[in-house]
Amino acid sequence: MRHKCDCGYRTFNKRRLKRHKRRCEYGQSKTRPAEGQKVEKELDETPSSQKTIAQLREEAKAKGITGIYTKNKQELLEALEG
């Protein structure tokens, strides 16, 4: 028996499907986006000082800031503010 995620991922193994759904962006929602439609992530309203380094790096990457992987949290905060 084949098991299928909403995103189109298929597997014969239930455990692999379960693990995939935990990581899949479509796994939590019941609606699948139309073909070719990009899924936009909701903006996080968490204050910058409480965000993780990974979240700060995503924001910096979206803004086009370079050298984000060599900077620490404080430097990332300064780069995003300035």
Biotite code that builds the C-alpha atoms (Angstrom):
import biotite.structure as struc

atoms = struc.array([
    struc.Atom([0.000, 0.000, 0.000], chain_id="A", res_id=1, res_name="MET", atom_name="CA", element="C"),
    struc.Atom([1.322, 3.432, -0.911], chain_id="A", res_id=2, res_name="ARG", atom_name="CA", element="C"),
    struc.Atom([1.044, 6.377, 1.443], chain_id="A", res_id=3, res_name="HIS", atom_name="CA", element="C"),
    struc.Atom([0.952, 9.944, 0.138], chain_id="A", res_id=4, res_name="LYS", atom_name="CA", element="C"),
    struc.Atom([1.484, 13.399, 1.631], chain_id="A", res_id=5, res_name="CYS", atom_name="CA", element="C"),
    struc.Atom([-0.473, 16.452, 0.455], chain_id="A", res_id=6, res_name="ASP", atom_name="CA", element="C"),
    struc.Atom([2.689, 17.763, -1.218], chain_id="A", res_id=7, res_name="CYS", atom_name="CA", element="C"),
    struc.Atom([2.939, 14.697, -3.464], chain_id="A", res_id=8, res_name="GLY", atom_name="CA", element="C"),
    struc.Atom([5.581, 12.743, -1.543], chain_id="A", res_id=9, res_name="TYR", atom_name="CA", element="C"),
    struc.Atom([4.891, 8.984, -1.779], chain_id="A", res_id=10, res_name="ARG", atom_name="CA", element="C"),
    struc.Atom([6.279, 6.089, 0.201], chain_id="A", res_id=11, res_name="THR", atom_name="CA", element="C"),
    struc.Atom([5.474, 2.490, 1.111], chain_id="A", res_id=12, res_name="PHE", atom_name="CA", element="C"),
    struc.Atom([6.514, 3.080, 4.709], chain_id="A", res_id=13, res_name="ASN", atom_name="CA", element="C"),
    struc.Atom([4.101, 4.710, 7.208], chain_id="A", res_id=14, res_name="LYS", atom_name="CA", element="C"),
    struc.Atom([6.936, 5.809, 9.484], chain_id="A", res_id=15, res_name="ARG", atom_name="CA", element="C"),
    struc.Atom([8.712, 7.630, 6.675], chain_id="A", res_id=16, res_name="ARG", atom_name="CA", element="C"),
    struc.Atom([5.502, 9.400, 5.736], chain_id="A", res_id=17, res_name="LEU", atom_name="CA", element="C"),
    struc.Atom([4.914, 10.420, 9.349], chain_id="A", res_id=18, res_name="LYS", atom_name="CA", element="C"),
    struc.Atom([8.466, 11.809, 9.606], chain_id="A", res_id=19, res_name="ARG", atom_name="CA", element="C"),
    struc.Atom([8.069, 13.585, 6.271], chain_id="A", res_id=20, res_name="HIS", atom_name="CA", element="C"),
    struc.Atom([4.816, 15.244, 7.364], chain_id="A", res_id=21, res_name="LYS", atom_name="CA", element="C"),
    struc.Atom([6.478, 16.651, 10.486], chain_id="A", res_id=22, res_name="ARG", atom_name="CA", element="C"),
    struc.Atom([9.011, 18.431, 8.289], chain_id="A", res_id=23, res_name="ARG", atom_name="CA", element="C"),
    struc.Atom([6.824, 19.147, 5.260], chain_id="A", res_id=24, res_name="CYS", atom_name="CA", element="C"),
    struc.Atom([5.347, 22.621, 4.863], chain_id="A", res_id=25, res_name="GLU", atom_name="CA", element="C"),
    struc.Atom([2.120, 21.070, 3.550], chain_id="A", res_id=26, res_name="TYR", atom_name="CA", element="C"),
    struc.Atom([1.913, 18.406, 6.255], chain_id="A", res_id=27, res_name="GLY", atom_name="CA", element="C"),
    struc.Atom([0.101, 20.626, 8.743], chain_id="A", res_id=28, res_name="GLN", atom_name="CA", element="C"),
    struc.Atom([-2.382, 22.183, 6.345], chain_id="A", res_id=29, res_name="SER", atom_name="CA", element="C"),
    struc.Atom([-5.194, 20.380, 4.562], chain_id="A", res_id=30, res_name="LYS", atom_name="CA", element="C"),
    struc.Atom([-5.024, 22.496, 1.406], chain_id="A", res_id=31, res_name="THR", atom_name="CA", element="C"),
    struc.Atom([-2.454, 21.907, -1.276], chain_id="A", res_id=32, res_name="ARG", atom_name="CA", element="C"),
    struc.Atom([-1.350, 24.944, -3.290], chain_id="A", res_id=33, res_name="PRO", atom_name="CA", element="C"),
    struc.Atom([-2.092, 25.033, -6.998], chain_id="A", res_id=34, res_name="ALA", atom_name="CA", element="C"),
    struc.Atom([0.583, 23.778, -9.381], chain_id="A", res_id=35, res_name="GLU", atom_name="CA", element="C"),
    struc.Atom([3.341, 26.367, -9.687], chain_id="A", res_id=36, res_name="GLY", atom_name="CA", element="C"),
    struc.Atom([1.963, 28.488, -6.834], chain_id="A", res_id=37, res_name="GLN", atom_name="CA", element="C"),
    struc.Atom([4.536, 29.403, -4.241], chain_id="A", res_id=38, res_name="LYS", atom_name="CA", element="C"),
    struc.Atom([3.678, 29.031, -0.562], chain_id="A", res_id=39, res_name="VAL", atom_name="CA", element="C"),
    struc.Atom([4.346, 32.178, 1.443], chain_id="A", res_id=40, res_name="GLU", atom_name="CA", element="C"),
    struc.Atom([5.268, 31.795, 5.067], chain_id="A", res_id=41, res_name="LYS", atom_name="CA", element="C"),
    struc.Atom([3.491, 33.952, 7.611], chain_id="A", res_id=42, res_name="GLU", atom_name="CA", element="C"),
    struc.Atom([5.482, 36.837, 9.030], chain_id="A", res_id=43, res_name="LEU", atom_name="CA", element="C"),
    struc.Atom([6.602, 36.295, 12.580], chain_id="A", res_id=44, res_name="ASP", atom_name="CA", element="C"),
    struc.Atom([5.765, 39.174, 14.922], chain_id="A", res_id=45, res_name="GLU", atom_name="CA", element="C"),
    struc.Atom([8.261, 38.051, 17.587], chain_id="A", res_id=46, res_name="THR", atom_name="CA", element="C"),
    struc.Atom([10.611, 40.833, 18.759], chain_id="A", res_id=47, res_name="PRO", atom_name="CA", element="C"),
    struc.Atom([14.018, 40.562, 17.098], chain_id="A", res_id=48, res_name="SER", atom_name="CA", element="C"),
    struc.Atom([15.865, 40.043, 20.380], chain_id="A", res_id=49, res_name="SER", atom_name="CA", element="C"),
    struc.Atom([13.817, 36.897, 21.100], chain_id="A", res_id=50, res_name="GLN", atom_name="CA", element="C"),
    struc.Atom([14.318, 35.290, 17.683], chain_id="A", res_id=51, res_name="LYS", atom_name="CA", element="C"),
    struc.Atom([16.763, 32.463, 17.106], chain_id="A", res_id=52, res_name="THR", atom_name="CA", element="C"),
    struc.Atom([19.877, 32.843, 14.996], chain_id="A", res_id=53, res_name="ILE", atom_name="CA", element="C"),
    struc.Atom([18.271, 30.725, 12.269], chain_id="A", res_id=54, res_name="ALA", atom_name="CA", element="C"),
    struc.Atom([15.273, 33.081, 12.111], chain_id="A", res_id=55, res_name="GLN", atom_name="CA", element="C"),
    struc.Atom([17.560, 36.120, 12.000], chain_id="A", res_id=56, res_name="LEU", atom_name="CA", element="C"),
    struc.Atom([19.603, 34.532, 9.204], chain_id="A", res_id=57, res_name="ARG", atom_name="CA", element="C"),
    struc.Atom([16.442, 33.922, 7.166], chain_id="A", res_id=58, res_name="GLU", atom_name="CA", element="C"),
    struc.Atom([15.472, 37.597, 7.519], chain_id="A", res_id=59, res_name="GLU", atom_name="CA", element="C"),
    struc.Atom([18.979, 38.743, 6.625], chain_id="A", res_id=60, res_name="ALA", atom_name="CA", element="C"),
    struc.Atom([19.047, 36.437, 3.614], chain_id="A", res_id=61, res_name="LYS", atom_name="CA", element="C"),
    struc.Atom([15.712, 37.864, 2.436], chain_id="A", res_id=62, res_name="ALA", atom_name="CA", element="C"),
    struc.Atom([17.120, 41.397, 2.745], chain_id="A", res_id=63, res_name="LYS", atom_name="CA", element="C"),
    struc.Atom([20.266, 40.455, 0.831], chain_id="A", res_id=64, res_name="GLY", atom_name="CA", element="C"),
    struc.Atom([22.753, 40.907, 3.684], chain_id="A", res_id=65, res_name="ILE", atom_name="CA", element="C"),
    struc.Atom([26.028, 39.094, 3.026], chain_id="A", res_id=66, res_name="THR", atom_name="CA", element="C"),
    struc.Atom([28.211, 37.214, 5.501], chain_id="A", res_id=67, res_name="GLY", atom_name="CA", element="C"),
    struc.Atom([25.283, 36.069, 7.606], chain_id="A", res_id=68, res_name="ILE", atom_name="CA", element="C"),
    struc.Atom([26.838, 32.732, 8.545], chain_id="A", res_id=69, res_name="TYR", atom_name="CA", element="C"),
    struc.Atom([29.956, 34.325, 10.055], chain_id="A", res_id=70, res_name="THR", atom_name="CA", element="C"),
    struc.Atom([28.020, 36.779, 12.235], chain_id="A", res_id=71, res_name="LYS", atom_name="CA", element="C"),
    struc.Atom([26.802, 36.136, 15.745], chain_id="A", res_id=72, res_name="ASN", atom_name="CA", element="C"),
    struc.Atom([23.323, 37.025, 17.007], chain_id="A", res_id=73, res_name="LYS", atom_name="CA", element="C"),
    struc.Atom([24.193, 40.569, 18.070], chain_id="A", res_id=74, res_name="GLN", atom_name="CA", element="C"),
    struc.Atom([25.868, 41.348, 14.738], chain_id="A", res_id=75, res_name="GLU", atom_name="CA", element="C"),
    struc.Atom([22.846, 39.979, 12.883], chain_id="A", res_id=76, res_name="LEU", atom_name="CA", element="C"),
    struc.Atom([20.523, 42.183, 14.943], chain_id="A", res_id=77, res_name="LEU", atom_name="CA", element="C"),
    struc.Atom([22.651, 45.240, 14.170], chain_id="A", res_id=78, res_name="GLU", atom_name="CA", element="C"),
    struc.Atom([22.754, 44.409, 10.454], chain_id="A", res_id=79, res_name="ALA", atom_name="CA", element="C"),
    struc.Atom([18.987, 43.974, 10.291], chain_id="A", res_id=80, res_name="LEU", atom_name="CA", element="C"),
    struc.Atom([18.312, 47.231, 12.146], chain_id="A", res_id=81, res_name="GLU", atom_name="CA", element="C"),
    struc.Atom([20.807, 49.310, 10.219], chain_id="A", res_id=82, res_name="GLY", atom_name="CA", element="C"),
])
